[in-house]
């Protein structure tokens, strides 16, 4: 009787330890392994068969955990390609650029993000050419955009309007200074910023292949100078508008650490199976 009591006590301890392990497994994964717990509960009803049932439950849970690692261990990765131009006080330009297409497995491609990174720093100058004082309103608009197949995907605008009153009559020197002229540093200024465009899934085909995908990148300036002397005013501007275009291909790939865990689980299952067959 004492031996049977000791056996039951030891068996209960083993059940408690194994149920604790199972609880930790459930906490790390999810309730997809609850079937294993049902076997554990059933095993408690028969102490002699409990150890066998628990082994089956642990085997089943290990198998389910491996399956979960297979389907839940995907992480996002990305490949990026960029083109950049430093304009150095140049605007009103257009350039056709080519960026690599995605040449991997199309079934792994989950997203394509196109981005345009720009900044702005513009100097303006004006000179009154009239024999009388004049007011002037400077209206400056500069645009940068990225187009693909004739469609504008990214568009960034910079604009500013400012009035200058009672500029003295001309001093007959076109020097953007003196008595009748002025220069404004950083008239239109903006820090580096990035705008993005998510390519719709139905347009992925244009971006998949072993070649390049083309974009038209351009900047343009509109410059108005209304005056109170009907145009007797000269002006100039210098705008520095660098542009950087980046394409990012987002894919799903198995996480290396999860692959290692999965292989370890498979080896564990194989070892358990061999031991069961030998016993």
PELIN-V828238 format. One record per backbone hydrogen bond with DSSP energy under -0.5 kcal/mol. CO is the residue of the C=O (numbers start at 0). NH is the residue of the N-H. E is the energy in kcal/mol with one decimal. If there is no record, write none. Layout:
BEGIN
co:CO nh:NH e:E
co:CO nh:NH e:E
END
This chain:
BEGIN
co:0 nh:4 e:-2.3
co:1 nh:5 e:-2.7
co:2 nh:6 e:-2.6
co:3 nh:7 e:-2.4
co:4 nh:8 e:-2.4
co:5 nh:9 e:-2.7
co:6 nh:10 e:-2.5
co:7 nh:11 e:-2.5
co:8 nh:12 e:-2.0
co:9 nh:13 e:-2.2
co:10 nh:14 e:-2.3
co:11 nh:15 e:-2.5
co:12 nh:16 e:-2.5
co:13 nh:17 e:-2.7
co:14 nh:18 e:-2.7
co:15 nh:19 e:-2.0
co:16 nh:20 e:-2.0
co:17 nh:21 e:-2.5
co:18 nh:22 e:-2.4
co:19 nh:23 e:-2.0
co:20 nh:24 e:-2.2
co:21 nh:25 e:-2.6
co:22 nh:26 e:-2.2
co:23 nh:27 e:-2.2
co:24 nh:28 e:-2.6
co:29 nh:32 e:-0.9
co:30 nh:33 e:-1.6
co:32 nh:35 e:-1.3
co:32 nh:36 e:-0.8
co:33 nh:37 e:-1.6
co:34 nh:38 e:-1.2
co:35 nh:39 e:-1.4
co:36 nh:40 e:-2.7
co:37 nh:41 e:-1.9
co:38 nh:42 e:-1.8
co:39 nh:43 e:-1.2
co:41 nh:44 e:-1.1
co:42 nh:45 e:-1.2
co:45 nh:49 e:-0.9
co:46 nh:50 e:-0.6
co:48 nh:52 e:-2.4
co:49 nh:53 e:-2.8
co:50 nh:54 e:-1.9
co:51 nh:55 e:-2.0
co:52 nh:56 e:-2.5
co:53 nh:57 e:-3.1
co:54 nh:58 e:-2.2
co:55 nh:59 e:-2.5
co:56 nh:60 e:-2.9
co:57 nh:61 e:-2.5
co:58 nh:62 e:-2.0
co:59 nh:63 e:-2.4
co:60 nh:64 e:-2.7
co:61 nh:65 e:-2.1
co:62 nh:66 e:-2.1
co:63 nh:67 e:-2.4
co:64 nh:68 e:-2.3
co:65 nh:69 e:-1.8
co:66 nh:70 e:-1.7
co:67 nh:71 e:-2.6
co:68 nh:72 e:-1.0
co:72 nh:254 e:-2.9
co:74 nh:252 e:-2.7
co:76 nh:250 e:-3.0
co:78 nh:248 e:-2.9
co:80 nh:246 e:-2.8
co:82 nh:244 e:-3.0
co:84 nh:86 e:-0.7
co:84 nh:242 e:-2.4
co:89 nh:240 e:-0.5
co:92 nh:218 e:-2.5
co:94 nh:96 e:-0.6
co:94 nh:216 e:-3.0
co:96 nh:214 e:-2.3
co:98 nh:212 e:-3.2
co:100 nh:102 e:-0.6
co:101 nh:208 e:-2.5
co:103 nh:105 e:-0.6
co:104 nh:107 e:-1.9
co:104 nh:108 e:-0.5
co:105 nh:108 e:-0.9
co:107 nh:109 e:-0.6
co:107 nh:251 e:-1.6
co:110 nh:249 e:-3.1
co:111 nh:198 e:-2.5
co:112 nh:247 e:-2.5
co:113 nh:196 e:-2.7
co:114 nh:245 e:-2.1
co:115 nh:117 e:-0.5
co:115 nh:194 e:-2.2
co:116 nh:243 e:-1.8
co:117 nh:192 e:-2.7
co:119 nh:189 e:-2.7
co:120 nh:239 e:-2.7
co:121 nh:186 e:-1.7
co:121 nh:187 e:-1.1
co:122 nh:237 e:-2.3
co:123 nh:183 e:-3.1
co:124 nh:235 e:-2.1
co:125 nh:181 e:-2.4
co:126 nh:233 e:-2.9
co:129 nh:169 e:-3.0
co:133 nh:166 e:-3.4
co:134 nh:227 e:-1.8
co:135 nh:163 e:-3.6
co:136 nh:138 e:-0.6
co:136 nh:225 e:-0.8
co:137 nh:139 e:-0.6
co:137 nh:161 e:-2.1
co:138 nh:223 e:-2.7
co:139 nh:159 e:-2.3
co:140 nh:221 e:-3.3
co:141 nh:157 e:-2.8
co:142 nh:219 e:-2.2
co:143 nh:155 e:-3.3
co:144 nh:217 e:-2.1
co:145 nh:152 e:-2.6
co:145 nh:153 e:-1.7
co:146 nh:215 e:-2.5
co:147 nh:150 e:-1.5
co:150 nh:147 e:-2.4
co:150 nh:152 e:-0.6
co:153 nh:145 e:-2.3
co:155 nh:143 e:-2.7
co:157 nh:141 e:-3.2
co:159 nh:139 e:-2.8
co:161 nh:137 e:-2.9
co:163 nh:135 e:-2.9
co:166 nh:133 e:-2.1
co:172 nh:174 e:-2.0
co:176 nh:179 e:-0.5
co:176 nh:180 e:-1.0
co:178 nh:167 e:-0.6
co:179 nh:127 e:-3.1
co:181 nh:125 e:-2.3
co:182 nh:184 e:-0.5
co:183 nh:123 e:-1.8
co:183 nh:186 e:-0.9
co:186 nh:188 e:-0.5
co:187 nh:121 e:-1.8
co:189 nh:119 e:-2.4
co:192 nh:117 e:-2.3
co:194 nh:115 e:-2.6
co:196 nh:113 e:-3.0
co:196 nh:198 e:-0.7
co:199 nh:202 e:-1.9
co:200 nh:203 e:-1.5
co:202 nh:205 e:-1.2
co:203 nh:206 e:-2.1
co:204 nh:207 e:-1.0
co:206 nh:101 e:-3.3
co:210 nh:100 e:-2.4
co:212 nh:98 e:-2.4
co:214 nh:96 e:-2.9
co:214 nh:216 e:-0.6
co:215 nh:146 e:-2.4
co:216 nh:94 e:-3.0
co:217 nh:144 e:-2.3
co:218 nh:92 e:-1.0
co:219 nh:142 e:-3.0
co:221 nh:140 e:-2.6
co:223 nh:138 e:-2.3
co:225 nh:136 e:-2.4
co:226 nh:229 e:-0.7
co:228 nh:231 e:-0.6
co:230 nh:232 e:-2.1
co:231 nh:128 e:-2.3
co:231 nh:129 e:-0.9
co:233 nh:126 e:-2.6
co:235 nh:124 e:-2.4
co:237 nh:122 e:-2.6
co:238 nh:240 e:-0.7
co:239 nh:120 e:-1.1
co:241 nh:118 e:-0.8
co:242 nh:84 e:-2.8
co:243 nh:116 e:-3.0
co:244 nh:82 e:-2.5
co:245 nh:114 e:-2.6
co:246 nh:80 e:-2.2
co:247 nh:112 e:-2.5
co:247 nh:249 e:-0.6
co:248 nh:78 e:-1.9
co:249 nh:109 e:-2.8
co:249 nh:110 e:-1.5
co:250 nh:76 e:-2.9
co:252 nh:74 e:-3.0
co:254 nh:258 e:-2.1
co:255 nh:259 e:-2.2
co:256 nh:260 e:-2.1
co:257 nh:261 e:-2.8
co:258 nh:262 e:-2.7
co:259 nh:263 e:-2.4
co:260 nh:264 e:-2.4
co:261 nh:265 e:-2.6
co:262 nh:266 e:-2.6
co:263 nh:267 e:-2.4
co:264 nh:268 e:-2.5
co:265 nh:269 e:-2.5
co:266 nh:270 e:-2.6
co:267 nh:271 e:-2.5
co:268 nh:272 e:-2.6
co:269 nh:273 e:-2.4
co:270 nh:274 e:-2.3
co:271 nh:275 e:-2.3
co:272 nh:276 e:-2.1
co:273 nh:277 e:-2.4
co:274 nh:278 e:-2.1
END
